[in-house]
Amino acid sequence: MEAKEEDVHVGANKFPERQPIGTAAQSQDEGKDYKEPPPAPLFEPGELTSWSFYRAGIAEFVATFLFLYITILTVMGVLKAPNKCASVGIQGIAWAFGGMIFALVYCTAGISGGHINPAVTFGLFLARKLSLTRAVFYMVMQTLGAIAGAAVVKAFEKHHFYELNGGGANKVNHGYTKGSGLGAEIVGTFVLVYTVFSATDAKRSARDSHVPILAPLPIGFAVFLVHLATIPITGTGINPARSLGAAIIYNKDAAWDDHWIFWVGPFIGAALAALYHVVVIRAIPFKNK
C-alpha cells in the first residue's frame, strides 16, 4: 500500500494517534471549539496495511536506541571518573535523560507520537488514545531499540570497566528496601505520564490556544526532576524498555534480582496517571449524564 504525501501529518497518516504527544498535539485545535475525540478501537485492522504504521514503529525503535545510547554512555562516564567533581555527576545524568526525552519527543511527535517508553504507551492505551495493535507494536520496537542502544554502549566500553560498573542497569541501591524502590518507580512514572497527559491535552490547547505550549519541554523536564529525586534509590527506571535493555546486555544476577520492580512500578504509575486524567481531570465518565 503506497503512502501519500498528504498522509504525513499528525501522528502518521489516516491511522493517527488519537492524542499525539508533542508539537503534533498543538495543531489539532485551531480555535476555541473543542469536541471530545472518539476512543481508539482495541484493534484497527487497517493499520497493519499502512506503511506509516510501520514507519511509526521504526521511529520508536530509533528514538529508544538513541535514548539508551546517550544516557547509558553518560552513566558510564560518571562512574569512570575518579571523583564526582571530575564528571557531570548525578545532575548531568538527570540532564542527559531529560534532555534526550525533550529532543526525541520533539523529533518523533509527528511520526509516532513520541512515546519512547512502554509505560507512556500503556498509559495512553488505557486512556483509549491508541489501539492495542499499535500499543503492542510500539512496546516491542521500544524494547528492541533499547537493547540495541545498550549493546552499542557495551561495545564502546572496556569489558572490565563495563562489568565492574553494572552496565547502567537499574537496581534497588544499598540502604533502600524493595518496597521503597517500587514506590519510587510508581510515583516517578506517575509524574511523567501525568505530565504527558497534561502537556498534550487537546482541550487545553483549544481553550488556551493563545498560549504557546511546547509539549516536549515539560515532558523532558519531568524526566529530569524524577531522575534527580530517584537516582539514589533505583538509578531511576520509569521506563521498562530502558531497564530491560540495560539488563539484557549486562546480564548478571544483580540486574535481574529487582528487575520486576522496573516493570510493575512504571505500569502501576502509568495506570494511576491515566485514571487520574480521565476520571478526575477530564471527568470523561461523568459527561452527558
C-alpha positions as a Markdown table, in Angstrom:
| # | Residue | x | y | z |
|---|---|---|---|---|
| 1 | Met | 0.0 | 0.0 | 0.0 |
| 2 | Glu | 1.6 | 3.2 | -1.2 |
| 3 | Ala | 1.6 | 6.1 | 1.3 |
| 4 | Lys | 0.5 | 9.5 | 0.1 |
| 5 | Glu | 2.4 | 12.7 | 0.9 |
| 6 | Glu | -0.6 | 14.3 | 2.5 |
| 7 | Asp | -0.8 | 11.4 | 4.9 |
| 8 | Val | 2.5 | 12.6 | 6.6 |
| 9 | His | 0.8 | 14.7 | 9.2 |
| 10 | Val | -0.2 | 14.4 | 12.9 |
| 11 | Gly | 0.8 | 11.0 | 14.3 |
| 12 | Ala | 1.4 | 9.5 | 10.9 |
| 13 | Asn | -1.5 | 9.5 | 8.4 |
| 14 | Lys | -5.0 | 8.2 | 8.3 |
| 15 | Phe | -4.5 | 6.0 | 11.3 |
| 16 | Pro | -3.2 | 8.8 | 13.6 |
| 17 | Glu | -2.7 | 8.8 | 17.4 |
| 18 | Arg | -6.0 | 9.8 | 19.0 |
| 19 | Gln | -4.0 | 12.3 | 21.0 |
| 20 | Pro | -0.4 | 12.6 | 19.8 |
| 21 | Ile | 2.4 | 13.7 | 22.0 |
| 22 | Gly | 4.5 | 16.8 | 21.4 |
| 23 | Thr | 4.1 | 19.5 | 18.8 |
| 24 | Ala | 1.7 | 17.3 | 16.8 |
| 25 | Ala | -0.9 | 17.7 | 19.6 |
| 26 | Gln | -0.8 | 21.5 | 19.4 |
| 27 | Ser | -2.1 | 21.8 | 15.8 |
| 28 | Gln | -5.2 | 19.8 | 16.3 |
| 29 | Asp | -7.4 | 22.5 | 17.6 |
| 30 | Glu | -7.1 | 25.8 | 15.7 |
| 31 | Gly | -9.9 | 27.6 | 17.5 |
| 32 | Lys | -11.6 | 27.6 | 20.9 |
| 33 | Asp | -14.2 | 25.0 | 20.0 |
| 34 | Tyr | -13.5 | 21.5 | 21.3 |
| 35 | Lys | -15.0 | 18.1 | 20.7 |
| 36 | Glu | -14.0 | 15.0 | 22.6 |
| 37 | Pro | -12.2 | 12.6 | 20.2 |
| 38 | Pro | -13.7 | 9.1 | 20.0 |
| 39 | Pro | -11.8 | 6.4 | 21.8 |
| 40 | Ala | -9.5 | 4.3 | 19.7 |
| 41 | Pro | -10.7 | 0.8 | 18.9 |
| 42 | Leu | -8.9 | -2.1 | 20.5 |
| 43 | Phe | -8.0 | -3.5 | 17.1 |
| 44 | Glu | -7.8 | -1.5 | 13.9 |
| 45 | Pro | -7.1 | -3.9 | 11.0 |
| 46 | Gly | -6.3 | -1.1 | 8.5 |
| 47 | Glu | -3.2 | -0.1 | 10.5 |
| 48 | Leu | -1.5 | -3.4 | 9.5 |
| 49 | Thr | -1.7 | -2.5 | 5.8 |
| 50 | Ser | -0.4 | 1.1 | 6.2 |
| 51 | Trp | 3.2 | 1.9 | 5.7 |
| 52 | Ser | 3.0 | 4.8 | 8.2 |
| 53 | Phe | 2.1 | 2.3 | 11.0 |
| 54 | Tyr | 5.4 | 0.6 | 10.5 |
| 55 | Arg | 7.2 | 3.9 | 10.0 |
| 56 | Ala | 5.9 | 4.9 | 13.4 |
| 57 | Gly | 7.3 | 1.7 | 14.9 |
| 58 | Ile | 10.7 | 2.3 | 13.3 |
| 59 | Ala | 10.7 | 5.9 | 14.7 |
| 60 | Glu | 10.1 | 4.4 | 18.2 |
| 61 | Phe | 12.9 | 2.0 | 17.7 |
| 62 | Val | 15.4 | 4.6 | 16.6 |
| 63 | Ala | 14.4 | 7.1 | 19.3 |
| 64 | Thr | 14.7 | 4.5 | 22.0 |
| 65 | Phe | 18.1 | 3.4 | 20.6 |
| 66 | Leu | 19.4 | 6.9 | 20.7 |
| 67 | Phe | 17.9 | 7.4 | 24.2 |
| 68 | Leu | 19.7 | 4.4 | 25.6 |
| 69 | Tyr | 23.0 | 5.2 | 23.8 |
| 70 | Ile | 23.3 | 8.7 | 25.1 |
| 71 | Thr | 22.0 | 8.1 | 28.6 |
| 72 | Ile | 23.8 | 4.9 | 29.4 |
| 73 | Leu | 27.0 | 6.3 | 28.0 |
| 74 | Thr | 26.6 | 9.3 | 30.3 |
| 75 | Val | 26.1 | 7.0 | 33.3 |
| 76 | Met | 29.3 | 5.1 | 32.3 |
| 77 | Gly | 31.2 | 8.3 | 32.0 |
| 78 | Val | 30.2 | 9.4 | 35.5 |
| 79 | Leu | 31.2 | 6.1 | 37.0 |
| 80 | Lys | 34.5 | 6.1 | 35.2 |
| 81 | Ala | 35.5 | 9.5 | 36.7 |
| 82 | Pro | 37.9 | 9.4 | 39.7 |
| 83 | Asn | 35.6 | 11.6 | 41.7 |
| 84 | Lys | 32.2 | 13.4 | 41.3 |
| 85 | Cys | 33.9 | 16.8 | 40.6 |
| 86 | Ala | 35.6 | 15.3 | 37.6 |
| 87 | Ser | 32.4 | 14.4 | 35.8 |
| 88 | Val | 28.9 | 15.8 | 35.2 |
| 89 | Gly | 27.6 | 13.9 | 38.3 |
| 90 | Ile | 24.1 | 13.0 | 39.2 |
| 91 | Gln | 22.8 | 16.3 | 37.8 |
| 92 | Gly | 24.5 | 15.6 | 34.5 |
| 93 | Ile | 22.9 | 12.2 | 34.3 |
| 94 | Ala | 19.5 | 13.7 | 35.0 |
| 95 | Trp | 20.0 | 16.3 | 32.3 |
| 96 | Ala | 21.1 | 13.6 | 29.8 |
| 97 | Phe | 17.8 | 11.6 | 30.4 |
| 98 | Gly | 15.6 | 14.7 | 30.5 |
| 99 | Gly | 17.3 | 16.4 | 27.6 |
| 100 | Met | 17.2 | 13.4 | 25.3 |
| 101 | Ile | 13.5 | 12.9 | 26.0 |
| 102 | Phe | 12.9 | 16.6 | 25.2 |
| 103 | Ala | 14.8 | 16.3 | 21.9 |
| 104 | Leu | 13.4 | 12.9 | 20.9 |
| 105 | Val | 9.8 | 13.7 | 21.7 |
| 106 | Tyr | 10.2 | 16.8 | 19.6 |
| 107 | Cys | 11.7 | 14.9 | 16.7 |
| 108 | Thr | 9.2 | 11.9 | 16.7 |
| 109 | Ala | 6.0 | 13.5 | 17.8 |
| 110 | Gly | 4.6 | 14.0 | 14.3 |
| 111 | Ile | 5.5 | 10.4 | 13.3 |
| 112 | Ser | 4.7 | 8.1 | 16.1 |
| 113 | Gly | 3.5 | 10.4 | 18.9 |
| 114 | Gly | 6.9 | 10.3 | 20.6 |
| 115 | His | 6.3 | 7.7 | 23.3 |
| 116 | Ile | 9.9 | 6.2 | 23.7 |
| 117 | Asn | 8.6 | 4.4 | 26.8 |
| 118 | Pro | 6.3 | 1.4 | 27.2 |
| 119 | Ala | 4.8 | 2.9 | 30.4 |
| 120 | Val | 3.8 | 6.0 | 28.4 |
| 121 | Thr | 2.3 | 3.8 | 25.7 |
| 122 | Phe | 0.5 | 1.8 | 28.3 |
| 123 | Gly | -1.0 | 4.9 | 29.9 |
| 124 | Leu | -2.2 | 6.3 | 26.6 |
| 125 | Phe | -3.6 | 2.9 | 25.7 |
| 126 | Leu | -5.6 | 2.7 | 28.9 |
| 127 | Ala | -7.0 | 6.2 | 28.1 |
| 128 | Arg | -8.0 | 4.8 | 24.7 |
| 129 | Lys | -5.7 | 7.2 | 22.8 |
| 130 | Leu | -4.3 | 4.4 | 20.6 |
| 131 | Ser | -5.3 | 0.8 | 19.6 |
| 132 | Leu | -4.0 | -2.3 | 21.2 |
| 133 | Thr | -2.3 | -3.2 | 18.0 |
| 134 | Arg | -0.3 | 0.0 | 17.9 |
| 135 | Ala | 0.5 | -0.2 | 21.7 |
| 136 | Val | 1.9 | -3.7 | 21.5 |
| 137 | Phe | 3.9 | -2.9 | 18.3 |
| 138 | Tyr | 5.3 | 0.3 | 19.9 |
| 139 | Met | 6.4 | -1.6 | 23.1 |
| 140 | Val | 8.2 | -4.3 | 21.0 |
| 141 | Met | 10.0 | -1.7 | 19.0 |
| 142 | Gln | 10.9 | 0.3 | 22.0 |
| 143 | Thr | 12.4 | -2.7 | 23.7 |
| 144 | Leu | 14.4 | -3.7 | 20.7 |
| 145 | Gly | 15.7 | -0.2 | 20.3 |
| 146 | Ala | 16.7 | -0.2 | 24.0 |
| 147 | Ile | 18.6 | -3.5 | 23.7 |
| 148 | Ala | 20.4 | -2.2 | 20.6 |
| 149 | Gly | 21.4 | 1.1 | 22.3 |
| 150 | Ala | 22.7 | -0.7 | 25.4 |
| 151 | Ala | 24.7 | -3.1 | 23.2 |
| 152 | Val | 26.4 | -0.2 | 21.4 |
| 153 | Val | 27.4 | 1.3 | 24.7 |
| 154 | Lys | 28.9 | -2.1 | 25.8 |
| 155 | Ala | 30.9 | -2.3 | 22.6 |
| 156 | Phe | 32.4 | 1.2 | 23.3 |
| 157 | Glu | 33.4 | 0.4 | 26.8 |
| 158 | Lys | 36.3 | -1.8 | 28.1 |
| 159 | His | 34.9 | -5.1 | 29.2 |
| 160 | His | 36.3 | -5.0 | 32.7 |
| 161 | Phe | 35.1 | -1.5 | 33.4 |
| 162 | Tyr | 31.6 | -2.2 | 31.9 |
| 163 | Glu | 31.2 | -5.3 | 34.1 |
| 164 | Leu | 32.5 | -3.6 | 37.2 |
| 165 | Asn | 30.0 | -0.7 | 37.0 |
| 166 | Gly | 26.9 | -2.7 | 36.3 |
| 167 | Gly | 26.3 | -1.7 | 32.6 |
| 168 | Gly | 24.0 | 1.1 | 33.6 |
| 169 | Ala | 21.3 | -1.5 | 34.7 |
| 170 | Asn | 18.7 | -0.5 | 37.3 |
| 171 | Lys | 18.7 | -2.0 | 40.7 |
| 172 | Val | 17.5 | -1.0 | 44.2 |
| 173 | Asn | 20.5 | 0.6 | 45.8 |
| 174 | His | 22.0 | -0.3 | 49.1 |
| 175 | Gly | 20.1 | 1.2 | 52.1 |
| 176 | Tyr | 16.7 | 1.0 | 50.4 |
| 177 | Thr | 14.1 | -1.8 | 50.5 |
| 178 | Lys | 12.3 | -3.3 | 47.5 |
| 179 | Gly | 9.2 | -1.6 | 48.7 |
| 180 | Ser | 11.0 | 1.8 | 48.6 |
| 181 | Gly | 12.2 | 1.1 | 45.1 |
| 182 | Leu | 8.7 | 0.0 | 43.9 |
| 183 | Gly | 7.2 | 3.2 | 45.4 |
| 184 | Ala | 9.8 | 5.4 | 43.8 |
| 185 | Glu | 9.1 | 3.9 | 40.4 |
| 186 | Ile | 5.3 | 4.2 | 40.8 |
| 187 | Val | 5.4 | 7.8 | 41.9 |
| 188 | Gly | 8.2 | 8.8 | 39.3 |
| 189 | Thr | 6.2 | 7.2 | 36.4 |
| 190 | Phe | 3.0 | 8.9 | 37.6 |
| 191 | Val | 4.8 | 12.3 | 37.4 |
| 192 | Leu | 6.0 | 11.5 | 33.9 |
| 193 | Val | 2.7 | 10.2 | 32.5 |
| 194 | Tyr | 0.6 | 12.8 | 34.2 |
| 195 | Thr | 2.8 | 15.4 | 32.6 |
| 196 | Val | 2.4 | 13.8 | 29.2 |
| 197 | Phe | -1.4 | 13.9 | 29.5 |
| 198 | Ser | -1.4 | 17.5 | 30.7 |
| 199 | Ala | 1.1 | 18.7 | 28.1 |
| 200 | Thr | -0.8 | 17.1 | 25.2 |
| 201 | Asp | -4.4 | 17.7 | 26.4 |
| 202 | Ala | -6.3 | 18.8 | 23.2 |
| 203 | Lys | -9.0 | 20.5 | 25.3 |
| 204 | Arg | -6.4 | 22.7 | 27.0 |
| 205 | Ser | -4.9 | 23.6 | 23.6 |
| 206 | Ala | -8.4 | 24.6 | 22.4 |
| 207 | Arg | -9.2 | 26.6 | 25.5 |
| 208 | Asp | -5.8 | 28.3 | 25.8 |
| 209 | Ser | -4.8 | 28.5 | 22.1 |
| 210 | His | -3.3 | 31.9 | 22.7 |
| 211 | Val | -0.7 | 30.4 | 25.0 |
| 212 | Pro | 2.1 | 28.6 | 23.0 |
| 213 | Ile | 2.8 | 25.2 | 24.6 |
| 214 | Leu | 5.9 | 23.3 | 23.6 |
| 215 | Ala | 4.9 | 19.9 | 24.9 |
| 216 | Pro | 8.3 | 18.2 | 24.8 |
| 217 | Leu | 9.7 | 20.7 | 27.2 |
| 218 | Pro | 7.6 | 19.9 | 30.3 |
| 219 | Ile | 7.8 | 16.2 | 29.5 |
| 220 | Gly | 11.6 | 16.3 | 29.3 |
| 221 | Phe | 11.8 | 18.5 | 32.5 |
| 222 | Ala | 9.6 | 16.0 | 34.3 |
| 223 | Val | 12.0 | 13.2 | 33.4 |
| 224 | Phe | 14.9 | 15.4 | 34.6 |
| 225 | Leu | 13.3 | 16.1 | 38.0 |
| 226 | Val | 12.3 | 12.5 | 38.6 |
| 227 | His | 15.9 | 11.4 | 37.9 |
| 228 | Leu | 17.2 | 14.0 | 40.4 |
| 229 | Ala | 14.9 | 12.5 | 43.1 |
| 230 | Thr | 15.2 | 8.8 | 42.4 |
| 231 | Ile | 18.7 | 8.1 | 41.1 |
| 232 | Pro | 19.9 | 7.4 | 44.6 |
| 233 | Ile | 17.1 | 4.9 | 45.2 |
| 234 | Thr | 16.9 | 2.8 | 42.0 |
| 235 | Gly | 19.0 | 4.6 | 39.4 |
| 236 | Thr | 15.6 | 5.7 | 38.1 |
| 237 | Gly | 13.8 | 3.4 | 35.7 |
| 238 | Ile | 10.3 | 4.8 | 34.9 |
| 239 | Asn | 10.9 | 3.3 | 31.5 |
| 240 | Pro | 10.7 | -0.6 | 31.3 |
| 241 | Ala | 12.4 | -0.6 | 27.9 |
| 242 | Arg | 15.4 | 1.3 | 29.3 |
| 243 | Ser | 15.6 | -1.1 | 32.3 |
| 244 | Leu | 15.2 | -4.2 | 30.2 |
| 245 | Gly | 17.7 | -3.2 | 27.5 |
| 246 | Ala | 20.5 | -2.5 | 30.0 |
| 247 | Ala | 19.7 | -5.7 | 32.0 |
| 248 | Ile | 19.8 | -7.9 | 28.9 |
| 249 | Ile | 23.1 | -6.6 | 27.7 |
| 250 | Tyr | 24.7 | -6.6 | 31.2 |
| 251 | Asn | 23.0 | -10.0 | 32.0 |
| 252 | Lys | 24.2 | -10.5 | 35.6 |
| 253 | Asp | 22.2 | -11.5 | 38.7 |
| 254 | Ala | 22.4 | -8.0 | 40.1 |
| 255 | Ala | 20.5 | -6.7 | 37.1 |
| 256 | Trp | 17.7 | -9.3 | 37.4 |
| 257 | Asp | 17.2 | -9.6 | 41.1 |
| 258 | Asp | 15.0 | -6.5 | 41.3 |
| 259 | His | 14.0 | -6.3 | 37.6 |
| 260 | Trp | 10.3 | -6.9 | 38.2 |
| 261 | Ile | 10.2 | -3.6 | 40.1 |
| 262 | Phe | 11.0 | -1.7 | 36.9 |
| 263 | Trp | 8.0 | -3.2 | 35.1 |
| 264 | Val | 5.4 | -3.4 | 37.8 |
| 265 | Gly | 6.2 | 0.1 | 39.2 |
| 266 | Pro | 6.1 | 2.0 | 35.9 |
| 267 | Phe | 2.9 | 0.2 | 34.7 |
| 268 | Ile | 1.1 | 0.9 | 38.0 |
| 269 | Gly | 2.2 | 4.6 | 37.9 |
| 270 | Ala | 1.1 | 4.9 | 34.3 |
| 271 | Ala | -2.3 | 3.3 | 35.1 |
| 272 | Leu | -2.8 | 5.7 | 38.0 |
| 273 | Ala | -1.9 | 8.7 | 35.9 |
| 274 | Ala | -4.3 | 7.6 | 33.1 |
| 275 | Leu | -7.1 | 7.0 | 35.7 |
| 276 | Tyr | -6.5 | 10.4 | 37.3 |
| 277 | His | -6.5 | 12.2 | 34.0 |
| 278 | Val | -9.6 | 10.5 | 32.5 |
| 279 | Val | -11.7 | 10.3 | 35.7 |
| 280 | Val | -10.7 | 13.3 | 37.8 |
| 281 | Ile | -9.1 | 15.9 | 35.5 |
| 282 | Arg | -11.3 | 15.4 | 32.4 |
| 283 | Ala | -14.3 | 13.7 | 34.2 |
| 284 | Ile | -15.0 | 11.8 | 30.9 |
| 285 | Pro | -17.1 | 9.0 | 32.6 |
| 286 | Phe | -19.4 | 11.7 | 34.0 |
| 287 | Lys | -20.1 | 13.7 | 30.9 |
| 288 | Asn | -23.5 | 13.6 | 29.2 |
| 289 | Lys | -25.1 | 12.3 | 32.4 |
